[in-house]
Amino acid sequence: MLKTPLYDIHLALGAKIAPFGGWLMPIQYQGILAEHSHIRNAVGVFDICHMGEFMLEADLALSGLDRIVTQNIISMPQGSCRYGFMLNDQGGILDDLVVYRVNENNWMLVVNAATTLSDYEHLKRNLSGQYILEDVSSKTGKLDVQGPQSLDVLKNIFGGGILKLKYYTSSEFFFQNQRCIVSRTGYTGELGFEIYISTDYVIKLWEVLLKDGRVKPAGLGCRDTLRLEMGYPLYGQDLDINHTPLSAGLIKFVDLSKNFIGKDGLLKEQKSGSKEYLIYFQADSRRAPRHGFAIFANDQRVGTVTSGSFSPSLSVGIGMGYVSGNYDIGAELIVKEAGIEIPVKVARKPFKKLTSL
């Protein structure tokens, strides 16, 4: 198992550690509910150093990057970020990623930890012409600062320039004379920022952040409940190679007007209809559905839960999962596992509608 530069600090803070994507990561410090509530109301900082980052210097037209990702990156202004996918020929999701246009011919691709190596090989196989591709994951630290007070906290560290960042844009900043990239993005549904900095400085930045009394460390446990309340899918659970952006209901992150790997598969599925669809559901009790639970409609198994949890904001169980067939908002289903039965209703995302985002 790999460890981030902050591993010893997590232990010193009393974090509960568990494997995640090949890494030993902090799951919680004070507790998932307390950390969840703190981020919805103040500021939390996550160690996300396990994520993968690639730097690509290439001419967009000649390199073929536009053909590898599904999002429209030709129209991206410098300093913007855009969410989308890398697909296989059938349209199956190899990974979801955020593309950063650092400047005209320099790009940063941020991918999931468990898929970093396979994503890098996929890029090398499909890039063309003159380009420089570097996997900078091992020398890049990443901290996510999330919560309604995050802007005020980072203004004290990076200065007033941080106020100019709009949603899904990034810019270069300096911390103790060390260059870093800060984007106004995140995975919690709250106002927040993601900071990419040399691993030599990530501990120093973490310590400066925690000196601010408004900031508390947060683990991956509350990251999961926060993203689930927003209906954000997680690769490896809600997204995988056996499902497409169509079946996941995420076709808005695919530019079907351009050519890209997997487009033919998506067009074929669009014509025939998806075998399964990702739905969102809400329980009528505090009981939490879990990954792998079966989904039933009229005593017939129709699907499987991919993510489920107790929602600290709504005080009920919520989740998402793939089902065969179409179910309208409000349709009644049963989630089952080993004697547990949880009545649920198909819901609209996000579950948590009012946030600081």
LUMVODREN-134370 format. One record per residue (C-alpha): residue number from 1; x, y, z. Coordinates in pm, 1 decimal, m for minus. Example, Ala and Ser with C-alpha at 12.3 -4.5 7.8 and 13.67 -1.06 7.14 Angstrom:
! residues 2
> 1 1230.0 m450.0 780.0
> 2 1367.0 m106.0 714.0
***
This chain:
! residues 357
> 1 0.0 0.0 0.0
> 2 118.0 349.9 m84.0
> 3 127.4 635.2 166.5
> 4 88.6 1006.6 107.6
> 5 345.2 1256.3 247.1
> 6 92.4 1334.9 523.6
> 7 52.6 976.3 647.1
> 8 245.6 1022.4 974.1
> 9 55.6 1344.4 1044.7
> 10 m274.3 1162.3 1002.1
> 11 m162.1 902.3 1256.5
> 12 m55.3 1174.1 1498.6
> 13 m399.7 1333.4 1463.5
> 14 m561.5 1002.5 1555.2
> 15 m707.8 930.9 1212.9
> 16 m864.6 596.0 1135.8
> 17 m669.2 464.5 836.2
> 18 m797.2 224.2 569.6
> 19 m695.5 111.4 217.7
> 20 m843.1 310.8 m71.7
> 21 m739.6 275.7 m435.5
> 22 m407.1 116.8 m340.1
> 23 m330.3 380.6 m74.7
> 24 m354.3 395.8 303.8
> 25 m583.0 694.1 352.3
> 26 m746.3 869.8 650.5
> 27 m1115.1 777.3 674.7
> 28 m1208.2 990.1 974.6
> 29 m1061.3 1191.3 1262.7
> 30 m1338.0 1315.3 1494.8
> 31 m1607.2 1113.8 1320.1
> 32 m1784.1 1120.4 985.5
> 33 m2092.4 1308.1 1109.1
> 34 m1889.2 1580.7 1282.5
> 35 m1658.1 1627.4 983.2
> 36 m1951.5 1629.8 740.7
> 37 m2130.5 1899.0 943.2
> 38 m1813.6 2106.5 978.2
> 39 m1761.7 2121.2 600.9
> 40 m2125.4 2213.3 539.0
> 41 m2085.8 2501.0 787.1
> 42 m1717.3 2604.2 801.8
> 43 m1403.2 2457.8 635.3
> 44 m1241.1 2115.6 606.8
> 45 m917.8 2009.5 440.2
> 46 m874.5 1671.8 270.2
> 47 m547.5 1497.1 186.3
> 48 m605.2 1395.7 m176.4
> 49 m240.1 1331.9 m263.8
> 50 m333.6 985.3 m390.9
> 51 m502.0 1126.2 m704.2
> 52 m317.3 1111.2 m1036.4
> 53 m195.5 1414.2 m1232.3
> 54 m51.5 1426.4 m1583.4
> 55 105.4 1730.5 m1747.7
> 56 76.7 1741.7 m2124.7
> 57 247.7 1989.2 m2355.4
> 58 97.6 1949.0 m2697.6
> 59 m72.9 2118.8 m2986.2
> 60 m440.8 2037.6 m2941.6
> 61 m510.1 1979.5 m3311.9
> 62 m204.1 1761.1 m3375.3
> 63 m181.6 1560.4 m3052.0
> 64 m520.5 1388.9 m3066.3
> 65 m606.4 1484.4 m2706.3
> 66 m946.3 1606.9 m2819.5
> 67 m1018.8 1255.1 m2950.8
> 68 m922.6 1089.5 m2618.5
> 69 m1156.3 1281.3 m2386.5
> 70 m1531.2 1334.8 m2422.3
> 71 m1556.4 1695.1 m2309.4
> 72 m1532.7 1988.3 m2550.4
> 73 m1179.8 2105.8 m2477.7
> 74 m1128.9 2311.3 m2795.2
> 75 m1356.2 2580.0 m2653.9
> 76 m1183.4 2586.6 m2313.6
> 77 m1033.8 2927.1 m2229.8
> 78 m690.7 2926.6 m2066.3
> 79 m732.2 2877.9 m1691.9
> 80 m1054.6 2681.9 m1721.5
> 81 m1131.0 2326.9 m1603.1
> 82 m1380.5 2080.7 m1749.7
> 83 m1518.6 1744.6 m1627.7
> 84 m1560.8 1447.8 m1862.8
> 85 m1450.7 1093.8 m1943.1
> 86 m1204.4 869.0 m2121.2
> 87 m1391.0 581.7 m2289.5
> 88 m1306.4 252.0 m2455.0
> 89 m1424.1 171.7 m2808.8
> 90 m1761.7 48.2 m2678.6
> 91 m1824.4 364.5 m2480.3
> 92 m1742.3 203.3 m2144.4
> 93 m1594.7 446.8 m1893.3
> 94 m1219.6 396.3 m1845.2
> 95 m1211.1 688.8 m1604.3
> 96 m1369.3 1021.9 m1524.0
> 97 m1131.4 1315.5 m1515.2
> 98 m1099.2 1691.2 m1500.0
> 99 m899.7 1859.3 m1777.4
> 100 m723.7 2186.4 m1690.6
> 101 m610.6 2419.1 m1969.2
> 102 m308.7 2573.6 m1798.6
> 103 m220.9 2782.3 m2106.6
> 104 m253.9 2753.0 m2485.0
> 105 m61.7 2425.5 m2526.7
> 106 m22.1 2303.0 m2168.1
> 107 m281.5 2079.5 m2006.6
> 108 m319.1 1908.8 m1669.4
> 109 m532.1 1595.2 m1648.3
> 110 m649.6 1491.5 m1300.3
> 111 m750.5 1125.9 m1277.4
> 112 m844.5 869.9 m1013.2
> 113 m578.5 702.6 m799.4
> 114 m659.5 342.2 m889.5
> 115 m658.7 413.1 m1264.2
> 116 m353.9 638.4 m1287.5
> 117 m123.9 380.1 m1448.2
> 118 m381.2 246.8 m1696.5
> 119 m485.7 603.7 m1787.0
> 120 m123.1 694.5 m1858.0
> 121 m83.9 393.6 m2088.9
> 122 m412.5 479.6 m2261.9
> 123 m290.4 833.0 m2326.6
> 124 44.6 714.9 m2462.9
> 125 m126.9 470.8 m2699.7
> 126 m357.0 733.7 m2841.6
> 127 m159.2 1059.0 m2844.4
> 128 11.1 1145.1 m3172.0
> 129 255.7 1391.7 m3326.5
> 130 490.1 1597.3 m3112.9
> 131 399.6 1604.3 m2744.3
> 132 548.4 1582.4 m2395.5
> 133 347.3 1376.0 m2147.0
> 134 462.6 1345.7 m1786.8
> 135 303.3 1158.0 m1498.9
> 136 367.9 1403.3 m1214.1
> 137 152.5 1219.7 m958.4
> 138 443.4 1115.0 m736.2
> 139 576.2 1467.8 m700.1
> 140 243.5 1648.6 m675.8
> 141 62.7 1698.3 m346.6
> 142 m308.5 1778.5 m351.7
> 143 m516.7 1934.4 m75.6
> 144 m889.0 2002.6 m111.0
> 145 m1014.7 2293.2 101.4
> 146 m1393.2 2281.7 109.5
> 147 m1665.0 2468.1 291.6
> 148 m1849.5 2802.7 292.9
> 149 m1561.1 2980.1 467.5
> 150 m1289.7 2834.9 242.1
> 151 m1251.4 3154.2 37.7
> 152 m1176.5 3362.6 345.9
> 153 m926.0 3104.7 470.1
> 154 m735.2 3086.4 140.8
> 155 m739.3 3464.9 95.3
> 156 m517.0 3487.4 403.1
> 157 m270.0 3240.9 247.1
> 158 m271.0 3326.9 m123.9
> 159 m387.0 3688.3 m120.0
> 160 m674.2 3870.2 m284.8
> 161 m612.4 3708.5 m624.2
> 162 m802.8 3405.5 m503.4
> 163 m1120.6 3618.0 m507.8
> 164 m1102.1 3633.8 m889.6
> 165 m1132.6 3258.0 m937.0
> 166 m1470.7 3164.8 m1080.4
> 167 m1630.9 2821.8 m1058.3
> 168 m1431.9 2565.3 m1257.4
> 169 m1137.2 2793.9 m1328.4
> 170 m779.1 2772.7 m1203.3
> 171 m473.2 2994.3 m1175.7
> 172 m113.7 2992.8 m1059.9
> 173 m44.1 3105.1 m703.9
> 174 258.6 3097.4 m473.2
> 175 293.0 2953.7 m123.6
> 176 624.7 3036.5 49.4
> 177 763.1 3116.0 m299.0
> 178 659.0 2772.7 m424.2
> 179 445.9 2768.5 m738.9
> 180 113.7 2588.9 m710.0
> 181 m210.6 2560.3 m905.7
> 182 m536.2 2644.5 m729.9
> 183 m874.3 2567.9 m884.2
> 184 m1218.8 2660.2 m759.5
> 185 m1348.5 2305.3 m785.0
> 186 m1433.9 2021.9 m550.9
> 187 m1634.5 1711.5 m474.9
> 188 m1848.1 1818.5 m179.0
> 189 m2106.2 2057.2 m323.0
> 190 m1973.3 2343.8 m111.0
> 191 m1767.5 2643.8 m208.6
> 192 m1419.1 2499.7 m229.0
> 193 m1076.2 2484.4 m382.5
> 194 m828.4 2217.6 m489.9
> 195 m459.0 2297.5 m447.4
> 196 m178.8 2123.1 m641.8
> 197 164.0 2179.4 m490.5
> 198 502.7 2008.3 m473.8
> 199 513.5 1719.2 m227.5
> 200 803.1 1905.7 m59.5
> 201 559.9 2177.8 45.9
> 202 233.3 1994.4 99.5
> 203 302.9 1928.9 469.0
> 204 388.6 2296.0 526.5
> 205 66.0 2403.3 356.2
> 206 m138.2 2150.7 558.7
> 207 11.8 2287.6 882.3
> 208 m58.1 2648.4 787.1
> 209 m418.3 2560.5 701.5
> 210 m476.2 2386.8 1035.3
> 211 m339.3 2687.2 1226.5
> 212 m657.7 2864.5 1116.0
> 213 m914.8 2778.6 1381.6
> 214 m1189.1 2751.1 1120.3
> 215 m1018.6 2458.6 944.1
> 216 m1039.0 2094.7 1054.2
> 217 m898.3 1782.5 889.0
> 218 m1153.1 1567.8 709.9
> 219 m1132.8 1205.2 600.4
> 220 m1263.0 1010.8 304.8
> 221 m1564.7 893.8 507.8
> 222 m1731.7 1234.0 508.1
> 223 m1608.9 1298.8 155.2
> 224 m1829.0 1005.6 56.6
> 225 m2139.8 1131.4 238.9
> 226 m2088.2 1485.3 105.9
> 227 m2052.1 1376.7 m256.6
> 228 m2342.2 1133.5 m227.5
> 229 m2575.8 1407.9 m102.3
> 230 m2485.6 1597.9 m421.5
> 231 m2536.5 1294.3 m645.5
> 232 m2173.9 1296.6 m759.7
> 233 m2071.4 949.0 m886.8
> 234 m1754.3 773.4 m771.2
> 235 m1539.0 587.0 m1021.7
> 236 m1504.3 219.5 m928.9
> 237 m1849.8 216.8 m768.8
> 238 m2100.4 419.5 m972.1
> 239 m1888.0 444.6 m1285.4
> 240 m1692.0 163.3 m1448.3
> 241 m1593.7 9.2 m1778.7
> 242 m1924.7 m182.1 m1798.5
> 243 m2132.5 136.5 m1799.4
> 244 m2136.1 438.1 m2030.6
> 245 m2208.0 807.6 m1971.1
> 246 m2550.3 737.8 m2124.9
> 247 m2645.9 471.6 m1873.2
> 248 m2500.4 684.0 m1591.9
> 249 m2714.4 982.8 m1697.2
> 250 m2404.3 1193.9 m1756.7
> 251 m2425.6 1251.6 m2132.0
> 252 m2408.1 1628.7 m2075.1
> 253 m2035.6 1579.1 m2016.8
> 254 m1996.0 1428.6 m2364.8
> 255 m1962.1 1642.0 m2678.2
> 256 m2133.4 1429.0 m2942.5
> 257 m2059.3 1689.6 m3213.5
> 258 m1691.3 1584.3 m3226.0
> 259 m1512.1 1256.5 m3289.6
> 260 m1376.7 1069.0 m2988.9
> 261 m1294.7 714.8 m2882.5
> 262 m1618.6 543.3 m2785.5
> 263 m1852.4 770.3 m2980.9
> 264 m1973.9 488.8 m3207.9
> 265 m2058.4 278.5 m2903.2
> 266 m2255.8 564.1 m2748.1
> 267 m2448.5 631.7 m3069.5
> 268 m2535.9 263.3 m3094.4
> 269 m2656.6 260.3 m2733.1
> 270 m2847.7 582.6 m2786.9
> 271 m3038.2 411.7 m3068.5
> 272 m3104.5 81.3 m2893.0
> 273 m3147.3 213.3 m2539.3
> 274 m2931.9 135.4 m2236.2
> 275 m2957.4 m199.6 m2061.1
> 276 m2934.3 m28.1 m1723.0
> 277 m2980.5 322.7 m1587.2
> 278 m2828.7 488.4 m1282.6
> 279 m3102.8 604.1 m1047.0
> 280 m3100.3 798.2 m721.7
> 281 m3321.0 696.9 m432.4
> 282 m3413.3 808.9 m83.7
> 283 m3531.8 592.1 205.8
> 284 m3821.9 677.7 433.3
> 285 m3607.9 600.9 739.2
> 286 m3257.6 647.4 877.4
> 287 m3154.6 301.4 757.0
> 288 m2860.6 324.3 517.4
> 289 m2845.6 127.1 192.3
> 290 m2499.8 m6.7 115.3
> 291 m2296.1 m88.0 m193.5
> 292 m2399.2 m427.6 m331.5
> 293 m2753.1 m435.4 m188.0
> 294 m3015.2 m563.8 m433.3
> 295 m3289.8 m336.7 m569.5
> 296 m3639.0 m486.4 m607.5
> 297 m3956.0 m369.8 m780.9
> 298 m4275.0 m574.7 m726.9
> 299 m4074.7 m869.8 m587.4
> 300 m3852.2 m878.2 m895.1
> 301 m3484.5 m794.5 m866.8
> 302 m3419.1 m504.1 m1103.2
> 303 m3080.3 m375.1 m1001.5
> 304 m2793.5 m323.4 m756.7
> 305 m2694.5 m40.5 m524.0
> 306 m2360.4 113.5 m620.0
> 307 m2340.0 373.2 m338.7
> 308 m2544.6 418.0 m26.8
> 309 m2519.4 591.4 309.1
> 310 m2699.6 773.9 584.4
> 311 m2738.6 1137.6 483.7
> 312 m2632.8 1359.9 775.2
> 313 m2809.8 1659.6 618.4
> 314 m3143.1 1485.7 549.9
> 315 m3134.3 1227.9 834.3
> 316 m3249.0 947.5 600.0
> 317 m3078.4 681.2 393.2
> 318 m2986.5 778.9 37.0
> 319 m2814.2 604.5 m248.7
> 320 m2772.6 535.3 m616.5
> 321 m2764.2 220.1 m823.9
> 322 m2817.9 69.6 m1166.0
> 323 m3157.4 m73.9 m1258.8
> 324 m3299.5 m229.8 m1572.8
> 325 m3601.1 m38.0 m1698.2
> 326 m3721.8 315.2 m1639.9
> 327 m3855.5 433.7 m1305.9
> 328 m4010.3 776.9 m1262.6
> 329 m3929.1 1011.4 m977.1
> 330 m4130.4 890.0 m678.6
> 331 m4147.8 526.6 m791.0
> 332 m4138.2 290.2 m491.7
> 333 m3863.9 25.9 m471.6
> 334 m3718.7 m201.5 m204.1
> 335 m3346.9 m229.2 m125.0
> 336 m3259.3 m566.8 29.5
> 337 m2967.9 m755.7 176.7
> 338 m2950.1 m1046.5 424.1
> 339 m3283.9 m988.7 597.6
> 340 m3262.6 m610.5 570.2
> 341 m3539.7 m442.8 370.3
> 342 m3539.9 m68.7 313.6
> 343 m3833.5 93.0 129.1
> 344 m3704.4 371.1 m95.8
> 345 m3841.5 611.9 m356.3
> 346 m3666.2 717.2 m675.7
> 347 m3540.9 1070.6 m618.2
> 348 m3406.6 1363.2 m814.2
> 349 m3047.1 1470.1 m757.7
> 350 m2899.1 1648.2 m576.1
> 351 m3039.5 1525.8 m245.9
> 352 m2894.3 1834.1 m73.3
> 353 m3020.3 2131.5 m270.0
> 354 m2905.4 2439.7 m81.7
> 355 m2530.2 2469.6 m34.0
> 356 m2261.5 2739.3 m56.6
> 357 m2150.8 2624.1 m403.2
***
